[in-house]
Amino acid sequence: MIFKIKNDIRPENAEYYDILCVEKIEHSHGISSVSFVIIEELALSSKVVLRFDWKEKYQIDPTDFLWIEETNILFFKS
C-alpha cells in the first residue's frame, strides 16, 4: 500500500476525491486548508483519494495511518 500526501492546499483549489473527512460538521464555512491522501494498492490496481478539510493548519503524515491487512481496515490517528 502506497500513501501519497499533499498538504496545505487552498480549499478553492481542491480536486477530485472519493471520501471527505472534516473535523466538525459546523465548520464547513471556515476551512483554512485541505490535505489530500492518495492510497494506492498496486497488487489490486486500485486507488482511493481522501480529502481532509482542516479548521486550522495541519500536516498529514504517513504515520497518521494504520493499515490492518488481515481485517482490511484503515485507521486514521486512532
Secondary structure, 3 states (H helix, E strand, C coil): CEEEEEEEECHHHCCCCCEEEECCHHHCCCCCEEEEEEEEEHHHCEEEEEEEEECCCCCCCHHHEEEECCCCEEEECC
